[in-house]
C-alpha cells in the first residue's frame, strides 16, 4: 500500500484504541466483581510478558493462543484453577469487542475528515482478532472505514517491540527502512514507543493517566516519545498540522 506522500499514522490497538481493562465487565459476570479488575490486569500483564518471552526465545505462537494461555494464568493466580470451557470461550469472544477509550471516537471522526493522512491499525493481534475488533466491535466498527489497512505481526512471527515488526509495518505502507521517520506510531504502551523510536520512527505516547513519561530503558532522544498527549484527539490534532512530505 503506497502512502503517496501522505502522513502515515499507525495506531496500536490494545491499550491505545481499545481498553483492555474493559474486559473486567465480562469477567465479573463469570467470577464476580471483586475479582474482575484484578483478573483483567493480571491477564494483560501476562499477555504482554508472554510475547516478550517468546521474542527472547526466538519462538512464536499466534496472539490468540497467547491471550488464551495468559487468561488461564491469570485465573489460576486468582485461585480459579479449573475454569469452565464455556467461560473461557465467552471471555475470548468478548476480547474481540473491547470498549474504546472515551477520547477515541472524536479523534477518529477528525481523522475521517482529513485527506492528508494514511491511518492504519498496527497490532500484535492476529488478522482475525484485529479484523473482528475493527469490523464487529460495537464501539470501534463505526469507524472501520477510517483505517486504510490493518497491519499485524503474523507474517513476521515476532511481536512488538522486535525491530522486524516495525520494518514490516513500513513495507506494508510503502516505506523503506530508510524512511522510518516518515511514519508516526501512536500508542499508549511505553514498550511500543521505545521499540518504534529504536528503528527511527516518530512516536506519540497517549498519556491518559497524566503521570508523564517514566520509561528509562533507552537514553537520549531515542528513549522518549516525540509527542506526549493526554488524549488521542490532542495527538491527532498535532499530527494533522504536520506538513506532508515534499511540502
C-alpha beads as a LAMMPS data file, in Angstrom:
LAMMPS data file: protein, C-alpha beads

247 atoms
246 bonds

1 atom types
1 bond types

-500.0 500.0 xlo xhi
-500.0 500.0 ylo yhi
-500.0 500.0 zlo zhi

Masses

1 110.0

Atoms # bond

1 1 1 0.000 0.000 0.000
2 1 1 1.665 3.189 -1.149
3 1 1 1.229 6.217 1.057
4 1 1 1.521 8.712 -1.845
5 1 1 3.312 11.321 0.244
6 1 1 0.640 11.352 2.926
7 1 1 1.458 11.227 6.625
8 1 1 1.247 7.619 7.798
9 1 1 -0.211 7.168 11.290
10 1 1 -0.034 3.664 12.751
11 1 1 -2.401 3.190 15.684
12 1 1 -1.694 0.479 18.193
13 1 1 -4.912 -1.388 19.021
14 1 1 -4.856 -2.902 22.514
15 1 1 -4.272 -0.268 25.169
16 1 1 -4.462 2.606 22.680
17 1 1 -7.736 2.406 20.753
18 1 1 -9.252 -0.373 22.864
19 1 1 -9.247 -0.526 26.650
20 1 1 -8.051 -3.927 27.854
21 1 1 -9.442 -3.003 31.269
22 1 1 -12.956 -3.026 29.826
23 1 1 -12.915 -6.836 29.764
24 1 1 -13.484 -6.671 33.539
25 1 1 -17.214 -6.266 32.946
26 1 1 -17.375 -9.638 31.204
27 1 1 -15.090 -11.243 33.786
28 1 1 -17.404 -10.055 36.560
29 1 1 -20.299 -11.964 35.033
30 1 1 -18.375 -15.209 35.491
31 1 1 -16.261 -14.679 38.595
32 1 1 -17.755 -11.718 40.449
33 1 1 -16.970 -8.027 40.625
34 1 1 -14.465 -8.419 43.477
35 1 1 -12.064 -10.430 41.318
36 1 1 -12.806 -8.886 37.937
37 1 1 -10.451 -5.883 37.972
38 1 1 -7.540 -7.928 39.323
39 1 1 -8.038 -10.718 36.791
40 1 1 -8.247 -8.203 33.929
41 1 1 -4.987 -6.508 34.962
42 1 1 -3.186 -9.805 35.531
43 1 1 -4.428 -11.157 32.218
44 1 1 -2.984 -8.156 30.388
45 1 1 0.283 -8.380 32.333
46 1 1 0.893 -11.979 31.328
47 1 1 -0.359 -11.447 27.799
48 1 1 2.425 -8.911 27.242
49 1 1 5.004 -10.863 29.236
50 1 1 4.374 -13.965 27.137
51 1 1 5.028 -12.037 23.909
52 1 1 8.318 -10.684 25.253
53 1 1 9.392 -14.134 26.452
54 1 1 8.563 -15.650 23.067
55 1 1 10.621 -12.943 21.346
56 1 1 13.559 -13.665 23.655
57 1 1 13.324 -17.398 22.958
58 1 1 13.012 -16.855 19.178
59 1 1 9.643 -18.611 19.270
60 1 1 6.179 -17.604 18.124
61 1 1 2.571 -18.542 18.704
62 1 1 -0.493 -16.639 17.479
63 1 1 -1.653 -13.814 19.714
64 1 1 -4.977 -15.597 20.158
65 1 1 -3.123 -18.506 21.797
66 1 1 -1.041 -16.098 23.867
67 1 1 -4.222 -14.378 25.007
68 1 1 -5.946 -17.615 25.985
69 1 1 -2.929 -19.027 27.817
70 1 1 -2.355 -15.812 29.729
71 1 1 -6.036 -15.834 30.709
72 1 1 -5.592 -19.266 32.256
73 1 1 -2.503 -17.973 34.072
74 1 1 -4.434 -15.006 35.459
75 1 1 -7.357 -17.162 36.553
76 1 1 -5.007 -19.572 38.298
77 1 1 -3.439 -16.724 40.261
78 1 1 -6.929 -15.752 41.398
79 1 1 -7.499 -19.317 42.669
80 1 1 -9.711 -20.316 39.756
81 1 1 -7.850 -23.466 38.839
82 1 1 -10.496 -25.189 36.691
83 1 1 -12.370 -22.533 34.676
84 1 1 -15.181 -23.858 32.540
85 1 1 -14.631 -24.089 28.800
86 1 1 -17.764 -22.007 28.295
87 1 1 -16.437 -19.194 30.487
88 1 1 -13.081 -19.129 28.700
89 1 1 -14.775 -19.166 25.292
90 1 1 -17.041 -16.319 26.376
91 1 1 -14.124 -14.217 27.588
92 1 1 -12.107 -14.843 24.426
93 1 1 -15.089 -13.807 22.321
94 1 1 -15.544 -10.685 24.449
95 1 1 -11.905 -9.763 23.780
96 1 1 -12.946 -9.043 20.192
97 1 1 -15.444 -6.459 21.460
98 1 1 -13.424 -4.423 23.927
99 1 1 -14.620 -0.888 24.579
100 1 1 -12.814 2.059 23.052
101 1 1 -11.438 4.800 25.280
102 1 1 -13.741 7.865 25.507
103 1 1 -11.303 10.039 23.535
104 1 1 -11.052 7.657 20.580
105 1 1 -14.318 8.396 18.769
106 1 1 -13.791 12.185 18.431
107 1 1 -10.213 11.635 17.259
108 1 1 -11.249 9.139 14.578
109 1 1 -14.067 11.430 13.468
110 1 1 -11.470 14.165 12.994
111 1 1 -9.231 11.820 11.003
112 1 1 -12.131 10.803 8.781
113 1 1 -12.378 14.403 7.572
114 1 1 -8.709 14.607 6.595
115 1 1 -7.268 13.610 3.237
116 1 1 -3.669 14.300 4.235
117 1 1 -3.055 11.145 6.286
118 1 1 -2.999 7.378 5.862
119 1 1 -4.233 5.832 9.129
120 1 1 -3.615 2.124 9.746
121 1 1 -4.085 -0.233 12.676
122 1 1 -0.808 -1.850 13.771
123 1 1 -1.149 -4.695 16.237
124 1 1 0.308 -7.798 17.851
125 1 1 -3.120 -9.380 17.331
126 1 1 -3.883 -11.938 14.669
127 1 1 -5.551 -10.756 11.495
128 1 1 -8.761 -12.412 12.669
129 1 1 -8.675 -10.795 16.121
130 1 1 -7.924 -7.355 14.729
131 1 1 -10.490 -7.746 11.948
132 1 1 -13.149 -8.765 14.443
133 1 1 -12.376 -5.775 16.659
134 1 1 -12.311 -3.245 13.840
135 1 1 -15.327 -4.535 11.926
136 1 1 -17.549 -6.066 14.612
137 1 1 -16.842 -4.253 17.865
138 1 1 -19.894 -2.090 18.663
139 1 1 -17.600 0.759 19.711
140 1 1 -14.917 0.618 17.015
141 1 1 -16.761 -0.727 13.968
142 1 1 -18.498 2.601 13.165
143 1 1 -15.010 3.964 12.401
144 1 1 -13.631 0.992 10.458
145 1 1 -13.554 2.983 7.213
146 1 1 -11.087 5.427 8.759
147 1 1 -8.329 2.837 8.508
148 1 1 -6.797 2.039 5.140
149 1 1 -5.199 -1.181 6.382
150 1 1 -4.775 -3.495 9.366
151 1 1 -1.143 -4.480 9.805
152 1 1 -0.432 -7.404 12.114
153 1 1 2.702 -9.307 13.110
154 1 1 1.528 -12.714 11.864
155 1 1 3.675 -12.696 8.726
156 1 1 6.775 -11.742 10.709
157 1 1 6.058 -14.238 13.518
158 1 1 7.508 -11.864 16.096
159 1 1 5.953 -9.379 18.494
160 1 1 6.486 -5.753 19.389
161 1 1 8.984 -4.357 20.183
162 1 1 11.116 -6.544 17.873
163 1 1 12.574 -4.330 15.112
164 1 1 11.303 -6.627 12.362
165 1 1 7.652 -5.878 13.150
166 1 1 8.214 -2.142 12.624
167 1 1 10.064 -2.790 9.362
168 1 1 7.142 -4.999 8.336
169 1 1 4.804 -2.077 9.018
170 1 1 6.976 0.180 6.859
171 1 1 6.877 -2.298 4.000
172 1 1 3.096 -2.526 4.239
173 1 1 2.689 1.242 3.969
174 1 1 5.141 1.556 1.094
175 1 1 8.184 2.765 3.025
176 1 1 11.754 1.525 3.096
177 1 1 13.999 1.123 6.137
178 1 1 15.475 4.486 5.239
179 1 1 12.046 6.120 5.504
180 1 1 11.074 5.010 9.008
181 1 1 10.966 8.645 10.092
182 1 1 8.016 9.194 7.748
183 1 1 5.789 7.005 9.923
184 1 1 4.088 8.089 13.150
185 1 1 3.305 5.442 15.741
186 1 1 0.531 6.304 18.193
187 1 1 0.482 4.069 21.245
188 1 1 -0.453 4.004 24.901
189 1 1 2.196 1.348 25.570
190 1 1 5.686 2.613 26.512
191 1 1 7.442 -0.540 25.245
192 1 1 5.886 0.096 21.826
193 1 1 7.053 3.703 21.829
194 1 1 10.644 2.726 22.656
195 1 1 10.567 -0.026 20.030
196 1 1 9.422 2.394 17.335
197 1 1 11.986 5.019 18.291
198 1 1 14.760 2.413 18.167
199 1 1 14.178 1.935 14.435
200 1 1 13.839 5.644 13.668
201 1 1 10.069 6.108 13.636
202 1 1 8.274 9.085 15.119
203 1 1 6.335 8.051 18.202
204 1 1 3.420 9.603 20.080
205 1 1 2.522 8.394 23.541
206 1 1 -1.048 8.657 24.814
207 1 1 -0.644 9.544 28.497
208 1 1 -4.247 9.219 29.622
209 1 1 -3.319 8.970 33.304
210 1 1 -1.270 12.168 33.103
211 1 1 1.676 10.724 35.010
212 1 1 4.335 11.717 32.496
213 1 1 6.969 9.623 30.756
214 1 1 8.958 7.437 33.173
215 1 1 10.489 4.692 30.987
216 1 1 14.279 4.746 31.343
217 1 1 15.365 1.836 29.150
218 1 1 16.980 3.973 26.445
219 1 1 18.914 7.188 26.863
220 1 1 18.631 10.437 24.933
221 1 1 16.131 11.234 22.197
222 1 1 15.760 7.564 21.308
223 1 1 14.296 6.885 24.750
224 1 1 11.493 9.422 24.750
225 1 1 8.407 9.969 22.581
226 1 1 8.364 12.789 20.044
227 1 1 4.968 13.806 21.314
228 1 1 3.021 13.192 24.513
229 1 1 -0.692 13.895 24.672
230 1 1 -3.283 13.426 27.380
231 1 1 -5.728 12.010 24.847
232 1 1 -5.874 10.776 21.273
233 1 1 -7.537 13.926 19.975
234 1 1 -4.683 16.129 21.147
235 1 1 -2.162 13.903 19.381
236 1 1 -4.134 13.689 16.145
237 1 1 -4.549 17.465 16.100
238 1 1 -0.781 17.992 16.257
239 1 1 -0.037 15.360 13.603
240 1 1 -2.599 16.824 11.213
241 1 1 -0.765 20.150 11.403
242 1 1 2.468 18.462 10.321
243 1 1 3.368 19.330 6.705
244 1 1 3.094 16.481 4.233
245 1 1 6.320 15.108 2.822
246 1 1 7.587 17.191 -0.027
247 1 1 5.887 20.379 1.163

Bonds

1 1 1 2
2 1 2 3
3 1 3 4
4 1 4 5
5 1 5 6
6 1 6 7
7 1 7 8
8 1 8 9
9 1 9 10
10 1 10 11
11 1 11 12
12 1 12 13
13 1 13 14
14 1 14 15
15 1 15 16
16 1 16 17
17 1 17 18
18 1 18 19
19 1 19 20
20 1 20 21
21 1 21 22
22 1 22 23
23 1 23 24
24 1 24 25
25 1 25 26
26 1 26 27
27 1 27 28
28 1 28 29
29 1 29 30
30 1 30 31
31 1 31 32
32 1 32 33
33 1 33 34
34 1 34 35
35 1 35 36
36 1 36 37
37 1 37 38
38 1 38 39
39 1 39 40
40 1 40 41
41 1 41 42
42 1 42 43
43 1 43 44
44 1 44 45
45 1 45 46
46 1 46 47
47 1 47 48
48 1 48 49
49 1 49 50
50 1 50 51
51 1 51 52
52 1 52 53
53 1 53 54
54 1 54 55
55 1 55 56
56 1 56 57
57 1 57 58
58 1 58 59
59 1 59 60
60 1 60 61
61 1 61 62
62 1 62 63
63 1 63 64
64 1 64 65
65 1 65 66
66 1 66 67
67 1 67 68
68 1 68 69
69 1 69 70
70 1 70 71
71 1 71 72
72 1 72 73
73 1 73 74
74 1 74 75
75 1 75 76
76 1 76 77
77 1 77 78
78 1 78 79
79 1 79 80
80 1 80 81
81 1 81 82
82 1 82 83
83 1 83 84
84 1 84 85
85 1 85 86
86 1 86 87
87 1 87 88
88 1 88 89
89 1 89 90
90 1 90 91
91 1 91 92
92 1 92 93
93 1 93 94
94 1 94 95
95 1 95 96
96 1 96 97
97 1 97 98
98 1 98 99
99 1 99 100
100 1 100 101
101 1 101 102
102 1 102 103
103 1 103 104
104 1 104 105
105 1 105 106
106 1 106 107
107 1 107 108
108 1 108 109
109 1 109 110
110 1 110 111
111 1 111 112
112 1 112 113
113 1 113 114
114 1 114 115
115 1 115 116
116 1 116 117
117 1 117 118
118 1 118 119
119 1 119 120
120 1 120 121
121 1 121 122
122 1 122 123
123 1 123 124
124 1 124 125
125 1 125 126
126 1 126 127
127 1 127 128
128 1 128 129
129 1 129 130
130 1 130 131
131 1 131 132
132 1 132 133
133 1 133 134
134 1 134 135
135 1 135 136
136 1 136 137
137 1 137 138
138 1 138 139
139 1 139 140
140 1 140 141
141 1 141 142
142 1 142 143
143 1 143 144
144 1 144 145
145 1 145 146
146 1 146 147
147 1 147 148
148 1 148 149
149 1 149 150
150 1 150 151
151 1 151 152
152 1 152 153
153 1 153 154
154 1 154 155
155 1 155 156
156 1 156 157
157 1 157 158
158 1 158 159
159 1 159 160
160 1 160 161
161 1 161 162
162 1 162 163
163 1 163 164
164 1 164 165
165 1 165 166
166 1 166 167
167 1 167 168
168 1 168 169
169 1 169 170
170 1 170 171
171 1 171 172
172 1 172 173
173 1 173 174
174 1 174 175
175 1 175 176
176 1 176 177
177 1 177 178
178 1 178 179
179 1 179 180
180 1 180 181
181 1 181 182
182 1 182 183
183 1 183 184
184 1 184 185
185 1 185 186
186 1 186 187
187 1 187 188
188 1 188 189
189 1 189 190
190 1 190 191
191 1 191 192
192 1 192 193
193 1 193 194
194 1 194 195
195 1 195 196
196 1 196 197
197 1 197 198
198 1 198 199
199 1 199 200
200 1 200 201
201 1 201 202
202 1 202 203
203 1 203 204
204 1 204 205
205 1 205 206
206 1 206 207
207 1 207 208
208 1 208 209
209 1 209 210
210 1 210 211
211 1 211 212
212 1 212 213
213 1 213 214
214 1 214 215
215 1 215 216
216 1 216 217
217 1 217 218
218 1 218 219
219 1 219 220
220 1 220 221
221 1 221 222
222 1 222 223
223 1 223 224
224 1 224 225
225 1 225 226
226 1 226 227
227 1 227 228
228 1 228 229
229 1 229 230
230 1 230 231
231 1 231 232
232 1 232 233
233 1 233 234
234 1 234 235
235 1 235 236
236 1 236 237
237 1 237 238
238 1 238 239
239 1 239 240
240 1 240 241
241 1 241 242
242 1 242 243
243 1 243 244
244 1 244 245
245 1 245 246
246 1 246 247
